Amino acid sequence: MFKKNFIILFCFIFLSFNVSKVKATEECFENLSRGIFKFNMAFDNIILEPLAKGYNKLPTPIRKGSGNFTSNISTLLSIPNSLLQGNLKDAGHASGSFLINTTLGILGFLNPAEKIGLKTVKEDVGQTLGAYGVGPGCYYVLPVLGPSTARDTVGLIADTFVDPFAHVTIRENKLFGISGNTLDYYSVKGTGAVDFRSKNITNFDSIEKNSIDLYSSFKSIYLQDRENKISNSKNDQDDWGNLDN
C-alpha cells in the first residue's frame, strides 16, 4: 500500500513539474478529444439531459435542498485548498459555512450561512496549482468528465487526497476498511453534476444552437471559467452562464 501511494505521489510531483513548464494552453490529441467530445454529447443527450429535465420537475424545495446539500459537501474541498493558497478569510468562511449549514441547516439541505454573509468561494487542487503558477499544459477532453487540462487532471486526482469527504468515503474505506461507502462519494458527485446540468439547460441549448464549432465553444468557455476561478474573479456567475460571449 505504501508503494502504491508513493508511486501516486511521485506521478503527482512529476506531472506538476512538467505542467509548470507550459504556461499557455496547448491543444493535445485534438482528433481523439473531438471523438470523445462526440461520445460525451451522446451521453448527455441520452442520459444526463433527460435526468436534468426530470430533476427540474421535482418540487422546488426538494430540488433546492439537494443542490444545497451537494454544495455544502463540496465546501469541504474548498477549506484545505483555501489554506494552501493562503486565503485565510475564504478558509474561515468555508469552515463557518459548512459548520452552520451542517448543523442549523440540517446537513446542508438549508443554507442559513449564506443569509448571514458566509459566501463560500469554491476551490480545488487544480485552482491551487494555478495559484502557485502552474500552467494548464495540454487541453483535452475526458470521457464523461468533459473538458480538462493536464494541470486540472492532476488536480482531479489529487482532490481525492485533499477532500475530507473523499477520505471518509473512499480513502479510509480502501486503506482501513472502515467509515463510509465509496458509492456515497460518487453519488454526491453525480447528483451535483445533474444539479449543475439542470440549472444550465437553457444555456447549453443556446451554445448548441449558436455555435459554429461546438467543440471549440466548450473549450473556450471551460478555459475562461478556470482562469477566472484561479484569479478569484469577482464575477458572481461562472462562465457557463455567460453564453452571450
N, C-alpha and C positions, 0 to 999 in steps of 0.2 A: 504494500500500500504506500509506504514511504517513497519507494522508487517511482511509482506511478505519479504521485504528487510532485516529486522532484522534476520529472520529465515535463509535466504540465507547466510548472513554474518556469523551467528553462525555456520552453517554447514561448511562453508569455514574454519573458525578458528579451529573447532573440527577436521575436516579431516586433515588439515595441521599439527596439533599437533600429531595426531596418525600416520600419514605417516612418520613424522620425527623420529619415534621410530624404523623404519625399514630402515636400511642403504643399505641392499642388496636386489636385486630384487628377489621376490618370485613368482613362478607360481601359480596363483589362478584360480580356475574354469577352469582347462585345458580342460576337456571334452566339456564344454559349449563353451569355446573360440575356440576350433577346429571346432565345429559346425558352429559358427558364421563366422569363417575364410572361411569355405567352401561356405557359403552364399555370403560372400564378393567377393570370387573368381568368383562365378557365376555372380554376379552383374558386376564385372569388365569385364568378357568375353562377357556379353550380352549388356552392356550399356557403361561403361567407356572406354574400349579399342576401340570399334568402333568409339566413339566420338573423341578419341585422334587421331586415324588414319585419320578421316575426317578433323580434325583440322590441321593436318600436311600437308594436301593438299591445305590449304589456301595459298595465296601469302605470301612470306616471310615477307614483310613489315607489313602486317596485323597481322600475327602470332606473330612477334616480338613486334609489338606495343601493342598487347593485353597482352603479357607477361610482358612488361614494366609497363603497367597500373596497373595490379593486384599487381605487386611487389612494385610499388610506394605506393599503398593504404596500403599494409602490413607494410610499413615503419612506419606508424602512431603508430602501436602497439610496435615497437621497441623503440620509443622515451621514453615513460614513463618507460618501463622496463629497459632500459639502465640507466636511472636516479635512479631507485630503486636499481640497482646493483652498483651504484656509478661510473659508466663508463661515465664520463662527455664528454670525447672525442668522444665516439661512439654516445652518445646522440646528440652532436653537429653535427657530420657527418650526422646522420639520419635526423635531423631537416633541415640542409642545403640542403641535397639531396632532401627531399620532397618539399621544397620551390622552388628550382631551377627547378626540373622536372615538378612540377605542373604548373609553370609559363612559363619558357623558353621551357620546354619540352612538352608543350601543354597537360596539365592534366596528364602528366606521360606517354604518348604514345611514347615519345622520352626520352632518358636517357643521357642528357648532363652532369649531375652531375658526372657520372662515368668517363667521359672523363677528368674531372679536378681533379680526385683523391678522390672523395667523395664516397667511397665504404661502403655501409651500412651492418652492422652485424645484421642479423635477430634475434630478441629476443622476447620471450613470457613469460607469467607468470610462466609456468612450468619450464622454464630455470631460472627464477628469484628465484623461490623456491629452485631449486637445488643449485644455487649460495649461498643461505643462509644456506646450509647444510641439507635441507630436502631430505630424501632418496626417492627413487622411489616407494617403497612399492610394492604392488601386481601388477603383469603383467597380462593383459587380452586383449581381442580383442573386440572392439566396432562395432556394425553393421554399415556398410558403411564407418565409420570414420577410422576403422582399428586398428592397434596395439596401446596400451596405457598402462599407469601405473596409480596407484591411484593418485600420485602426478600430472601427466600430465592431468588427467581427471579433477581434481580440478582446474588446471591451465586453461584448456579449457573453463570451466565455467567462471572463473574469467577474462579471456581475454575480454569477452563482457562488463565487467565493467570498464576495463582499456583502451581498444581500443577506441580512439576518433571517428573512423569511425563507430563503433558499437553504440556509444552513439547517433550519428546523425541519423543513420538509424533504430536502434532498441529501445534504451533506451528512448530517448526523445519522440519518437513516442508513446511508451507504457505509459510513465509517463505523458506526457502533450498533446499528440495527435497532435504534430507538427513535423516539419522537414521532414526527409527522409522516405523512404518506407522500411519496413523490407525485402522486396524482393530484394532490392538493395544490402543488405549485403550478403545474401545467393547467389545471382547471381555472385557477385565478388568472393566469396569463391569457388563456383562451377567452375567458369572459371579458377581460379588458380589451382584447382585440375586437370582439363583437360589439362592445360598447362604443369603441372608437369608430368602427365602421358604420354603426347605426347613426352616429352624430354627423357623419360626413357623406351620407348617401347622395344628397343634392350636389355637394362639392365634387365628388368623384364622377357623378354623371356629367357635370359641367366640363371636367377635364376630358373625358372620353368624347364628348360632343364637339369641343372646340380645338382639340389638339391635332395638329398635322402629323406629328410623330409622338404617339402616346408614351413610348419608352423614354424618349428624351425629356418629355414634360415631367414624368415622375422622377427622373434622375435630377432635374433641375430643382424641383420642389424639395426633394429629400436633402440634397446637399445644402441648400439655402437654410432649411429648417435646422439642420445640425449646426451650421455655423452660427446661426442666431442663438441657439441654446448654449453653445460653447462660450460665446461672448456675453451671455446673460442679457440678451436683448430685452428691453423693457416692453416690447410689443406683447400685449395680453393674449394675442391669438397666434397659434402656431401657423406655419406656412401652408399646412394642408387646408387651412381655412381661407387663405389669401389666393384665390384662384383666378383673380382678375389680371394678375401679373403675367 
